[in-house]
Amino acid sequence: MEASAALVHQVHVQILAFLPKHCCTLANVAKSLELNLRTLQRHLAAVEMNFEDCVDEVRRVQAENLLCHSDLSAAEIARLLGYVRASSFDRAHRRWFSMTPLEHRDRLKEAWPLMVEETV
């Protein structure tokens, strides 16, 4: 894995750790990676990303994972993803997947047996 991809991965790991604590900021992630805030911004810009894009991507991937592999409510998932209000999660989810979280869960659960059969 090249250095920039490794750094983006480390940023994603830190974001995932900070989201449920509701303290996911660029400053906190930079500090946890022992990088200057501006240095982290430059590294992300070098791969045409910014911190907000990283947070959005982590939230999107984790939302789909939690919807598929847990029975947590949409409100609980929203909290784990660092949203103060479930309605904010609902709006983001509609932007990502063009459906509500519960509609998405239903579709994922319907497709899950098909995905398992395809891998066997």
Helices and strands as residue ranges (DSSP letters): H 3-18, G 19-21, H 26-32, H 37-46, H 51-69, H 74-80, H 86-97, H 101-119
